[in-house]
Amino acid sequence: MFDVGFSELMVIAVVALVVIGPERLPKVARTLGHLFGRLQRYVNDVKSDIQREMEFDELRKFKSTVEDAARSVENTVHSEAAKTEGELDSLAKLDEPQPAPSAELPQSATETPAEPQLDLGLEPQSDAAPDAPRQRTAA
């Protein structure tokens, strides 16, 4: 604080002793000590208040940064969820069964019955060339 050495303090003490006198010097020194202690406590309180405000300000900035990041993540999740939901809806529309052409008859009733096939005992030969005549096999 002040750059005061021991020799300067001795000069101040001698001058105070001469000016104030030996009877009142202890009371004045005690009062000055109390005032100096109050001044130190006041300065320390102000320093701690300033430090506390600086830390509080840093915490506010950190809180706002975290809130911004949380909002960003939330918006990303919502947009991705909406995008995925839209894709699922479009896929669900593609997978929906087509309505029957006739609501009165089921699909199997509208088909024509298959013609009966006669087994004449002729089977195609897979080894033969496609132009080769088919041979009858014994059953």
C-alpha positions in Angstrom: 0.0 0.0 0.0 2.4 2.7 1.2 6.1 2.3 1.0 6.9 3.2 4.6 10.0 1.8 6.2 10.9 1.4 9.9 12.8 4.7 10.1 9.9 6.7 8.7 7.5 5.1 11.3 9.9 6.1 14.1 9.9 9.7 12.8 6.1 9.7 12.7 5.8 8.3 16.2 8.2 10.9 17.7 6.3 13.8 16.0 3.0 12.3 17.2 4.4 12.0 20.8 5.5 15.7 20.7 2.3 17.0 19.1 -0.4 14.9 20.9 1.4 14.4 24.2 2.1 11.2 26.2 -1.3 11.2 28.0 -3.5 11.1 24.9 -1.1 9.2 22.5 -2.3 5.6 23.6 -6.0 6.6 23.1 -5.3 8.2 19.7 -3.3 5.1 18.7 -6.1 2.8 19.7 -8.7 4.9 17.8 -6.5 5.0 14.7 -6.0 1.2 15.0 -9.8 0.7 15.1 -10.4 3.0 12.1 -7.6 1.3 10.2 -9.2 -2.1 10.9 -12.6 -0.9 9.8 -11.1 0.5 6.6 -9.4 -2.9 5.9 -12.6 -4.8 6.5 -14.5 -2.4 4.3 -11.9 -2.8 1.5 -12.0 -6.6 1.9 -15.8 -6.6 1.8 -15.8 -4.5 -1.4 -13.2 -6.8 -3.0 -15.2 -9.9 -2.1 -18.4 -8.3 -3.4 -16.7 -7.5 -6.7 -15.3 -11.0 -6.9 -18.7 -12.5 -6.2 -20.4 -10.4 -8.8 -17.7 -11.4 -11.4 -18.3 -15.1 -10.6 -22.0 -14.6 -10.7 -21.7 -12.9 -14.1 -19.6 -15.8 -15.4 -22.2 -18.2 -14.1 -24.9 -16.3 -15.9 -22.9 -16.4 -19.2 -22.3 -20.2 -18.7 -26.0 -20.7 -18.0 -27.1 -18.9 -21.1 -24.5 -20.9 -23.1 -25.9 -24.1 -21.8 -29.5 -23.0 -22.4 -28.6 -22.1 -26.0 -27.0 -25.5 -26.5 -30.0 -27.2 -25.0 -32.4 -25.3 -27.2 -30.3 -26.2 -30.3 -30.3 -29.9 -29.4 -34.1 -29.7 -28.7 -34.7 -28.1 -32.1 -32.5 -30.6 -33.9 -34.3 -33.5 -32.2 -37.7 -32.0 -33.0 -36.8 -31.4 -36.7 -35.3 -34.9 -37.1 -38.4 -36.4 -35.4 -40.7 -34.5 -37.7 -38.6 -35.5 -40.8 -38.6 -39.2 -39.7 -42.4 -39.1 -39.0 -43.0 -37.6 -42.5 -40.9 -40.4 -44.1 -42.7 -43.1 -42.1 -46.1 -41.6 -43.1 -45.1 -41.6 -46.8 -43.9 -45.2 -46.5 -47.1 -46.2 -44.7 -49.1 -44.7 -47.6 -47.1 -46.8 -50.1 -47.7 -50.0 -48.1 -51.4 -49.5 -47.7 -53.4 -52.3 -49.6 -55.2 -51.2 -52.7 -59.0 -51.3 -52.5 -60.7 -54.3 -54.2 -62.0 -53.5 -57.7 -65.4 -54.8 -56.7 -66.7 -54.4 -53.2 -69.5 -57.0 -53.7 -67.4 -60.0 -54.8 -64.2 -61.1 -53.2 -61.1 -61.3 -55.3 -61.3 -65.2 -55.6 -64.9 -65.0 -56.9 -63.9 -62.7 -59.8 -61.2 -65.0 -61.1 -62.0 -67.5 -63.8 -61.5 -71.1 -62.8 -58.4 -72.8 -64.2 -59.0 -75.3 -67.0 -58.3 -78.9 -66.1 -55.2 -80.2 -67.7 -54.9 -83.7 -69.1 -51.9 -85.8 -68.4 -50.9 -87.4 -71.7 -47.7 -88.7 -70.3 -45.6 -86.3 -72.2 -42.9 -84.6 -70.2 -40.5 -82.1 -71.6 -36.9 -83.2 -71.6 -34.6 -80.6 -70.2 -31.5 -82.2 -71.7 -32.8 -82.2 -75.2 -32.4 -79.3 -77.6 -35.5 -77.1 -77.9 -36.0 -78.2 -81.5 -35.9 -81.9 -80.7 -39.2 -83.9 -80.7 -40.6 -84.9 -77.4 -40.5 -88.5 -76.5 -43.1 -90.5 -74.6 -42.0 -92.0 -71.4 -43.4 -95.1 -69.7 -45.4 -94.4 -66.7 
